[in-house]
Amino acid sequence: MSTPKGTGSAPVAADPDRVDPAVWRLAITVIVGALAVVFDTTIVSVALNDLAKELDAPLSTIQWVSTGYLLAVFVTIPLAGWAQSRLGGKRLWIASLGVFLLGSILSALAWNAAGLIAFRIIQGIGGGIMMPLTATLIMQAAKGRNIGRVMAIITVPTALGPILGPVLGGLILHLADWRWLFFVNIPFCVVGGRLAWRNLPDDRPAPDGPRARLDVIGVLLLSPGVAALIYGLSRVGGSTGFASATVLIPLIGGLALVGGFTARALTRTAGALVNLRLFRHRAVASSSTLLFLGGISLYGAMMLLPLYFQQVRGEDALGAGLLLIPQGVGALLARGLAGTYTDRVGPRWVALVAFAVVAAAGVPFAFVTAETSEVLLMAALLVRGVGLGAAMIALSGAAYVGLEHEEIPDASIITRVAQQLGGSVGIAVLAVVLQQSTGDARTPRALAAGFDDAFWWAVAFTAVAVPLSLLLPGRPGPVAPSDKAEAEAVVEV
């Protein structure tokens, strides 16, 4: 309703830079449930030795508690886009959260190693859908506006999971039974499900509308292909390196399957399981490449850091986890500023500066000894966390620049797979470097020299990302007239 002249009233335009409160409400709703998945991915990693003792099983069997979960996640991630088109985001989110909750309860009640592995696979099926769906739901609600600030909250679980997960796992094992590693998921799932039922919009497809058909051949190529790649990379650290048959066979098979899917998807005009034609957008291609390198920097170094504190400094699992807290604090501190500047100057310059900071903060670890000051290392971790947090916000937001509403689910799947593959490659490569550098070293001084080499590799991977950041989108363009009109609201004063 227009305001009559001479009444003393004036139109007040809504601030276009202000994020819609409904978007924040939806983001918080989704993140509550997502926290269970993100923490669960890393919380169990510190408990494998304890689980082997409690369940009277060899470590080679117990490692499938983590490996089986991870493979289940990657088998189901590519299905998220198709499932959302059939069920709607709200119903799919609640259903996948319910599956994850069921897997968590069953895992906590497991009576032997085989049962625990099977129940972890159930967890992974739910978690694999939730991981890309988290970003999809929030970005679709944001409608391309204030991407940086929205990503600042989306990336909270991603940034904190690898850092605080091992700390939480160490505390649980120190204070309670191993079953609480899984019972701790229940409140996140219950509260997250309740919030989702109340706050997520009912976006189920119309009953008489067109139904998306499942690309069955695409599923048979991509899901096992990605799972085989992850499995092969996960076997590097426990074998003779990349030359082992247990590594080469799944890697070659996985590459063949993923290559077949890629060739098929690029030649299809529509209906592919994941729309790889999105790589024609420079934003998607560049951000996926950098998220791959960012995954190496985040997860690869997160493998080295606790090992250094444990093997060279003599810390236990809980002590090593506590020493990593500054990195999580740094990631949290970066959120607001990185999100604001991503919206103002674009992700290109934020990512460039952030990766440079991460590389610089990794240099002190390339000179570590058994006597290096813990204060210096914790300060470096704080700075490193700031850089990583800023980089992930900029990259995650850049992937969605210029995309249509229906393209967002595929972009979420592509970027999630890229980051997790980068993490697996980083862990595998740095594990081999560490094994070759330490050799038969037993003394803290000799072990520290081996860690120096591995940390230099981590710095090098990060440094490669600095010039590549120039390929990301720059300063955002002006708001289109139609968008501006939609963002403005005229009210009576």
C-alpha positions in Angstrom: 0.0 0.0 0.0 1.4 3.4 -1.0 1.8 6.2 1.5 -0.2 9.4 0.7 1.9 12.6 0.3 1.8 15.1 3.1 1.1 12.6 5.9 4.6 12.8 7.3 5.2 9.2 6.4 8.0 8.0 4.2 8.8 4.7 2.6 11.6 2.7 4.3 13.5 0.3 2.2 14.7 -2.9 3.8 18.5 -3.2 4.1 19.6 -5.3 1.1 22.7 -6.3 3.1 20.7 -7.7 5.9 20.2 -11.5 5.9 16.5 -12.5 6.2 15.8 -13.7 9.8 14.0 -16.7 8.2 17.3 -17.7 6.6 19.1 -17.6 9.9 16.3 -19.6 11.5 16.5 -22.3 8.8 20.3 -22.3 9.0 20.4 -22.9 12.7 17.7 -25.6 12.4 19.7 -27.5 9.9 23.1 -27.0 11.6 21.8 -28.5 14.9 21.2 -31.8 13.2 24.4 -31.5 11.1 26.6 -31.2 14.1 25.9 -34.8 15.0 27.1 -36.0 11.6 30.2 -33.8 11.5 31.3 -34.6 15.0 30.6 -38.3 14.6 32.9 -38.4 11.5 35.9 -37.5 13.7 34.9 -38.4 17.2 35.3 -42.2 16.7 38.8 -41.8 15.2 40.4 -41.5 18.6 38.6 -44.5 20.0 39.7 -47.3 17.7 42.3 -48.7 20.1 39.7 -48.7 23.0 37.1 -50.3 20.7 39.6 -53.0 19.8 40.1 -53.9 23.4 36.5 -53.6 24.5 35.1 -55.7 21.6 38.1 -58.1 21.6 38.8 -57.6 17.9 42.0 -56.9 16.0 42.7 -53.3 14.9 42.5 -54.4 11.3 38.9 -55.3 11.9 38.0 -52.3 14.1 39.3 -49.8 11.5 36.2 -50.7 9.5 34.1 -48.9 12.1 35.5 -45.7 10.5 36.1 -47.0 7.0 32.6 -48.6 6.7 31.0 -45.4 7.8 33.0 -43.3 5.4 32.3 -45.6 2.4 28.5 -45.5 3.2 28.6 -41.7 3.3 30.2 -41.6 -0.2 27.9 -44.1 -1.7 24.8 -42.1 -0.7 26.1 -38.5 -1.3 25.4 -38.6 -5.0 21.8 -39.6 -4.4 21.0 -36.5 -2.4 19.9 -34.3 -5.3 17.6 -37.0 -6.8 16.1 -37.8 -3.4 15.4 -34.1 -2.7 13.6 -33.8 -6.1 11.3 -36.7 -5.2 10.6 -36.1 -1.5 11.3 -32.4 -0.9 14.0 -31.0 1.3 12.0 -31.1 4.6 10.9 -34.7 4.4 14.3 -35.9 3.1 16.1 -34.0 5.9 13.9 -35.5 8.7 14.1 -39.0 7.2 17.9 -38.9 6.8 18.3 -37.5 10.4 16.0 -40.4 11.6 18.2 -43.0 9.8 21.3 -41.4 11.4 19.6 -41.5 14.8 18.7 -45.1 14.4 22.3 -46.0 13.4 23.6 -44.1 16.5 21.3 -46.0 18.9 22.1 -49.3 17.4 25.9 -48.6 17.4 25.7 -47.7 21.1 24.0 -51.1 21.8 26.3 -53.1 19.6 27.4 -56.4 21.1 30.4 -57.2 18.9 32.7 -55.7 16.2 30.6 -57.0 13.3 27.4 -55.5 14.7 29.1 -52.1 15.3 30.5 -52.0 11.7 27.0 -52.8 10.3 25.3 -50.1 12.4 27.9 -47.6 11.5 27.1 -48.2 7.9 23.4 -47.3 8.7 24.7 -44.1 10.2 26.7 -43.4 7.1 23.6 -43.8 4.9 21.8 -41.0 6.8 24.9 -38.9 7.1 25.7 -39.1 3.4 22.4 -37.5 2.5 22.6 -34.9 5.2 26.1 -33.6 4.3 25.3 -32.0 0.9 21.6 -31.3 1.8 22.8 -29.0 4.6 24.3 -26.5 2.2 21.5 -27.0 -0.4 18.7 -26.1 1.9 20.4 -23.0 3.3 21.6 -21.7 0.0 18.2 -22.2 -1.7 16.6 -20.2 1.1 19.2 -17.4 0.8 18.4 -17.1 -3.0 21.9 -16.0 -3.8 22.0 -13.0 -1.5 24.7 -12.4 1.2 26.4 -15.6 0.4 29.4 -14.9 2.5 27.5 -14.2 5.7 25.3 -17.2 5.1 28.3 -19.4 4.5 29.9 -18.1 7.8 27.3 -20.1 9.7 27.1 -23.1 7.3 30.8 -23.8 7.7 30.7 -23.8 11.5 30.3 -27.6 11.7 32.8 -28.2 8.9 35.4 -26.1 10.6 34.9 -27.4 14.1 34.3 -31.1 13.4 37.9 -32.2 12.7 39.2 -30.0 15.5 36.7 -30.5 18.4 35.6 -34.0 17.4 38.8 -35.7 18.7 38.7 -33.6 21.9 35.1 -34.6 22.6 36.0 -38.2 21.8 39.0 -38.1 24.2 36.8 -36.6 27.0 34.1 -39.2 26.6 36.7 -42.1 26.7 38.3 -40.4 29.8 35.0 -40.0 31.7 32.6 -42.7 30.4 32.1 -45.9 28.5 32.8 -46.1 24.7 29.0 -46.4 24.0 28.6 -42.8 24.9 30.5 -42.0 21.7 27.2 -42.7 20.0 24.7 -41.9 22.7 26.0 -38.3 22.5 24.4 -38.0 19.0 20.9 -38.5 20.4 20.2 -35.0 21.7 21.5 -33.4 18.5 19.2 -35.6 16.4 16.1 -35.2 18.6 16.4 -31.5 18.9 17.4 -31.1 15.2 14.4 -33.2 14.1 12.0 -31.2 16.3 13.3 -27.9 14.9 13.2 -29.2 11.3 9.5 -30.3 11.7 8.6 -26.8 12.9 10.9 -24.5 10.9 11.7 -26.1 7.5 9.2 -25.1 4.7 7.0 -27.9 3.3 8.5 -28.1 -0.2 7.3 -31.5 -1.2 6.7 -31.8 -5.0 3.2 -31.7 -6.3 1.6 -35.2 -6.5 0.6 -34.6 -10.2 3.9 -32.9 -11.1 6.7 -34.4 -13.1 8.8 -37.0 -11.3 12.6 -37.1 -11.5 13.8 -40.5 -12.7 16.8 -42.1 -11.0 19.8 -42.4 -13.2 20.5 -46.0 -12.3 23.5 -46.4 -14.5 24.9 -43.2 -13.0 24.4 -44.6 -9.5 26.2 -47.8 -10.5 29.1 -45.8 -11.8 29.6 -42.9 -9.5 28.7 -44.2 -6.0 31.0 -47.3 -6.0 33.6 -45.3 -8.0 33.9 -42.6 -5.3 33.7 -45.2 -2.6 36.5 -47.2 -4.2 38.7 -44.1 -4.4 38.2 -43.3 -0.8 38.8 -46.9 0.2 42.0 -47.1 -1.8 43.3 -43.8 -0.3 42.4 -45.0 3.2 44.6 -48.0 2.8 47.8 -46.1 2.0 48.8 -45.4 5.5 48.6 -49.1 6.6 50.4 -50.6 3.6 53.6 -50.2 1.7 52.3 -47.0 0.1 50.7 -46.4 -3.3 52.5 -49.4 -4.8 50.5 -51.9 -2.7 47.8 -53.9 -4.6 45.3 -53.1 -1.8 45.7 -49.5 -2.8 46.2 -49.6 -6.6 43.3 -52.0 -7.4 40.6 -49.9 -5.8 42.2 -46.6 -7.0 42.3 -47.8 -10.6 38.9 -49.3 -10.4 37.5 -46.2 -8.8 39.1 -43.9 -11.4 37.6 -46.1 -14.2 34.1 -45.9 -12.8 34.2 -42.2 -12.1 35.7 -41.6 -15.6 32.9 -43.6 -17.1 30.3 -41.6 -15.2 32.0 -38.3 -16.2 32.0 -39.2 -19.9 28.4 -40.3 -19.7 27.2 -37.3 -17.7 28.8 -34.8 -20.0 27.1 -36.3 -23.1 23.6 -36.3 -21.5 21.4 -33.3 -22.1 19.4 -34.0 -18.9 18.8 -36.6 -16.2 22.3 -37.3 -15.1 22.7 -38.3 -11.4 24.9 -35.2 -10.9 25.0 -32.4 -13.4 28.7 -32.2 -14.3 27.9 -29.5 -16.9 28.0 -27.1 -13.9 31.8 -27.1 -14.4 31.2 -24.8 -17.3 30.7 -22.2 -14.6 34.1 -20.9 -13.6 32.9 -20.4 -10.0 32.0 -24.1 -9.6 35.2 -25.3 -11.3 37.6 -23.1 -9.5 36.0 -23.4 -6.0 35.9 -27.2 -6.4 39.6 -27.3 -7.2 40.4 -25.1 -4.3 38.2 -27.1 -1.9 40.1 -30.1 -3.0 43.4 -28.4 -2.0 41.7 -27.0 1.1 40.7 -30.5 2.1 44.3 -31.6 1.8 45.4 -28.7 4.0 42.7 -29.2 6.6 42.5 -33.0 6.9 46.1 -33.8 6.0 47.5 -31.5 8.6 44.9 -32.7 11.1 46.4 -36.1 10.7 50.0 -34.8 11.3 49.3 -32.5 14.2 48.0 -34.9 16.8 50.6 -37.5 15.8 53.3 -34.9 16.4 52.0 -34.1 19.8 51.7 -37.7 20.7 54.8 -39.3 19.2 57.2 -36.4 19.7 55.8 -34.5 22.7 54.5 -37.6 24.6 50.9 -36.3 24.9 48.0 -38.7 25.2 44.9 -38.5 22.9 43.1 -36.1 25.1 46.1 -33.9 25.6 46.8 -33.7 21.9 43.2 -32.9 21.2 43.2 -30.1 23.8 46.3 -28.6 22.2 44.4 -28.3 18.9 41.6 -26.1 20.4 43.3 -22.8 19.3 42.8 -23.8 15.7 39.1 -24.2 16.3 39.0 -20.9 18.1 40.7 -19.2 15.1 38.2 -20.7 12.7 35.3 -19.3 14.8 36.9 -15.9 15.0 37.2 -15.7 11.2 33.6 -16.3 10.5 32.0 -12.9 10.8 34.8 -10.9 9.2 35.4 -13.4 6.4 31.7 -13.6 5.6 31.3 -9.8 5.4 34.3 -9.3 3.2 33.3 -12.2 0.9 30.1 -10.3 0.2 31.9 -6.9 -0.2 35.0 -7.7 -2.2 34.2 -11.2 -3.5 35.6 -14.6 -2.6 38.7 -14.2 -4.8 40.7 -11.9 -2.5 39.4 -13.4 0.7 40.6 -16.9 -0.4 43.9 -15.6 -1.6 44.8 -13.9 1.7 43.4 -16.8 3.7 45.4 -19.5 1.9 48.5 -17.3 2.3 47.9 -17.0 6.0 47.4 -20.8 6.3 50.7 -21.4 4.4 52.6 -18.9 6.6 51.1 -20.4 9.8 52.2 -23.8 8.7 55.9 -22.9 8.4 56.7 -23.0 12.1 55.6 -26.6 12.2 58.1 -27.4 9.4 60.9 -26.5 11.9 59.5 -28.3 15.0 61.7 -30.2 17.4 60.9 -32.1 20.5 61.5 -28.9 22.5 59.7 -26.3 20.4 57.7 -23.9 22.5 54.1 -25.0 22.9 53.0 -21.3 23.2 54.5 -20.6 19.7 52.8 -23.7 18.2 49.5 -22.8 19.7 49.8 -19.2 18.5 50.5 -20.6 15.0 47.5 -22.9 15.3 45.3 -19.9 16.2 46.5 -18.0 13.1 46.1 -21.2 11.0 42.5 -21.6 12.2 41.7 -18.0 11.2 43.0 -18.6 7.7 41.3 -22.0 7.3 38.0 -20.6 8.5 38.1 -17.7 6.1 39.2 -19.9 3.2 36.4 -22.4 3.6 33.8 -19.6 3.9 35.0 -17.9 0.7 35.3 -21.2 -1.3 32.0 -22.6 -0.2 30.2 -19.4 -1.1 32.0 -19.0 -4.4 30.6 -22.3 -5.7 27.0 -21.0 -5.7 27.6 -17.6 -7.4 25.4 -17.3 -10.5 23.6 -20.6 -10.1 19.9 -21.2 -10.6 17.8 -22.6 -7.8 17.6 -26.1 -9.3 21.4 -26.2 -9.9 22.3 -25.7 -6.2 21.8 -29.4 -5.1 24.3 -30.6 -7.8 26.8 -27.9 -6.8 26.5 -29.0 -3.1 27.3 -32.6 -4.1 30.2 -31.6 -6.3 31.9 -29.4 -3.7 31.3 -31.9 -0.9 32.9 -34.7 -2.8 35.8 -32.5 -3.9 36.6 -31.4 -0.3 36.4 -35.0 1.1 38.5 -36.4 -1.7 41.1 -33.7 -1.1 41.1 -34.7 2.6 41.6 -38.4 1.7 44.4 -37.6 -0.7 46.1 -35.3 1.9 46.0 -37.9 4.6 47.3 -40.6 2.2 50.1 -38.6 0.7 51.3 -37.1 4.0 51.1 -40.5 5.7 53.5 -41.9 3.0 55.8 -38.9 3.4 55.8 -39.3 7.2 56.5 -43.0 7.0 59.4 -42.5 4.6 60.8 -39.6 6.5 60.7 -41.2 10.0 61.8 -44.7 8.8 63.1 -46.5 11.8 63.4 -43.4 14.0 62.5 -43.9 17.6 63.9 -40.9 19.5 61.8 -37.7 19.7 64.6 -35.8 18.0 64.7 -38.2 15.0 60.9 -38.3 14.8 60.7 -34.5 14.8 62.9 -34.4 11.7 60.5 -36.7 9.9 57.6 -34.5 10.8 59.4 -31.5 9.5 59.4 -33.0 6.0 55.7 -33.9 6.2 54.8 -30.4 7.3 56.7 -28.9 4.5 54.6 -30.9 2.1 51.5 -29.6 3.8 52.7 -26.1 3.4 53.5 -26.7 -0.3 49.9 -28.0 -1.0 48.5 -24.9 0.6 50.9 -22.6 -1.3 49.6 -23.9 -4.6 46.1 -22.7 -3.7 47.3 -19.1 -3.4 47.7 -18.2 -7.1 44.7 -20.5 -8.0 42.5 -18.3 -5.9 42.7 -15.6 -8.6 40.4 -17.8 -10.7 37.5 -17.3 -8.2 34.8 -14.7 -8.8 35.7 -11.2 -7.8 33.7 -8.3 -6.5 29.9 -9.1 -6.7 28.0 -7.1 -9.3 25.2 -4.7 -8.6 21.8 -6.1 -7.5 19.5 -6.5 -10.5 16.4 -4.3 -10.5 14.1 -7.2 -10.1 16.1 -8.5 -7.1 16.3 -5.0 -5.6 12.5 -4.6 -5.8 12.0 -7.9 -4.2 14.4 -7.0 -1.3 12.6 -3.7 -0.6 9.6 -3.4 1.7 7.6 -0.2 2.1 6.2 0.3 5.5 4.4 3.1 7.3 6.4 5.1 9.8 
